[in-house]
Amino acid sequence: MKKNLPRCNWCGDDPLYVRYHDEEWGVPVHDDQELFEKLILDGAQAGLSWITILRKRDGYRRAFDDFDAEKIARYDERKIAQLMNDAGIVRNRLKINAAVTNARAYLKLREEGSFDEYLWQFTGGETVNNRVREYGQIPAQTPASLAMSKALQKRGFKFVGPTICYAFMQAVGMVNDHLVTCFRHRQVEG
């Protein structure tokens, strides 16, 4: 972690959060499985802070078979009960069930083509570079995140509201919302 660099203020000084900000957030992701993982984690975040999920990410990877959608799609009530007792994840039945539902929807969508191409269509296949000067200027949702949300819900995905979709779009580099004063803004520009 490089000290004294101008960063987005949301990451504070927690080393895990700063590393996430410096190395991952806003970097374009085009790997289907990585996109699936991030979508599940963003859904798990609903109503919580991202640092809570970030601290549990290794627990999620262990508990959810490294986000292998084929395995998750076969989870039964016994496995869900196991997950409900796993302190390494957020133990919320709706969110756990949504991960299973989303794995099934993801596999069905992948029969038609790449998850990457499907998701990135909502930004025309390119990063949208916003020129945000203050954190308060960043919207909670946009027309693109609303369109993504509606399309994913129509395909059976859960915990993919427009706000979750926008956070996901920021995380996977579909949108560059690093403040223009942040050293990462120019580095992740598409």
N, C-alpha and C positions, 0 to 999 in steps of 0.2 A: 504494500500500500504506500503510495507516494504521498507524503505529507505536503501541506501548503499549496495544493493545487486547487484552483477554483472549481467547485462541484455544485451540482444541484443540491439545494439545502435539505431535501427530504431524506437523504441517506444519513444525516447526522455524522457521528463519529464512531458508531459501532463497526468494528473491523469487518464483520461478516457482511453487513449492509454496504459498507464502502467498497469492498471487493466486488460484490454483486453489481453495484453501480458502475464501477470502473471497468469491469470485464464482460458483463453480460447484458445489462439493461440497455435496450435500444439497438443491440447488434442484430442485424438481419439473420433470421433462422430460416433455413429451407429444408431441413431434415424432417420427414413426416413424423417419426417417433418423438423427436424433440418437441415438435409443435404439439403433438398429442399430450405429452407430459406437461408442458406449460399450460395448456388449456385446462387440464384436470387440476393443476395446482392453483390456477387463477380462480377456478370454481370453488376450490376448498377455502380460498381466502375470503369469500363473501361474508361480510360482517366482521371481519378480523383485519388486523394490520398485516402487511406483506412480510414484515420481519418475523412474525409468528410462523408463517408457512415456510419461510426461508430457513428458520432454525429447525424445522421438522422435515426439510426436504429429503435428507438421507433416510429418515424414518419412512417417508412415503415411498422412496425408491425400494427399500427393503420390503415393506408391507405389500406394495403393489407390483411385485415381481419386475422391478426396473421398468415399469410402465409398458410391459409386453401386452399389447391389446388383445392378442389371441388368448392369453391366460386370463386376463381380467374379465373378458367376455364370458368365461365359463365359471366365474365365481358363483357359488350357491349360498343358501342361507347359512350354512355352517361356516363358510369362509367369511361371510359378512359379520357373523357373530364374533368370530376371531378378531376381525378388524375393529369391531366396537370395543374390544378390550385392549387394544394396542395403544399405549400411551405415546408412541412415536408419531402418531398422526392426530388430526382433529377427529374426535370420535363423535361424529354427527351422522346418524343413519341416512338422512336425506342426501348428504354429500357423498357418502360411501356408495349408496345405491346409484347416484348420478354418475359416479366414475364407471360403474359396471354398465349402465345404460349407454354412456358415452363411448365406451370401448366397442360396444356392439354397433352403434351408429357410425363410428369411425371406420370399422371394418367394412361395413356396407358401402360407405362413401368411397373407400379405397378401391372397391371393385370397379368403380367408374373411372378412376384415375388418381392422380397425386393429391394428397391432402394439402401439400404445399401450394400447388396451383389453385386449388379450390379456395383456400383462405386468402392468398395474395391477390386474388381477383378483386377484392374489395378495396384495394388501393392501386388498382391498375398494374399490379405486378412490380411496383416500385415503392420505395420508402417515401412517405410524405414528410417533408422537412418543414416543421413548424419553426417559427422564429420567436420563441417564448422568452420573455425577459423576466417574468415573475411567475412563481409557482401558481399563484391564484388565477393566471390567465389560461391555465390548462383546463380544458373542458372535462366533464365526467363521462361524456359520451358525444358522439358525432353522428352525422347521417351515415357514414361508412360503418361505424360500430353497430348502429341500429339495423342496417341492412344485413350485416354479418349475423347478428343475433337472430333476426327473423329467419334467415336462411338455415342456420344451424338448428333452431327450434323446429322448423318444418321437417328437418331430417331426423328429428327425435332426440337431439342433444338436450341436456338439462344443465342448469346453472351456467347459462350462457346469455345472460341479459346484456343489454347494450353497454352498461358500465363495466361489467366483467370483460366483455369483448374489447372495450377500449383499453383497459389495463393490459390485456393480452397483446393487443396490437402494439402498445408501447414496449412491452417486454421483449417481443420477438422482432423488433425493428421495422415493423410495418409503418410505424409513426416514430419520428424523432422528436421527442419532447424534452430532450436535454435543454436546459436553459442556454441561451446564446453565450452567456458568460461562463458556462461550464467547459472545461477542457475536452470533454467527450463529444460535445455537440458537433464540432467539425469532423472528428474522427469517425463518427457513424453516419455522416451525411451520405445519402445514396446518390 
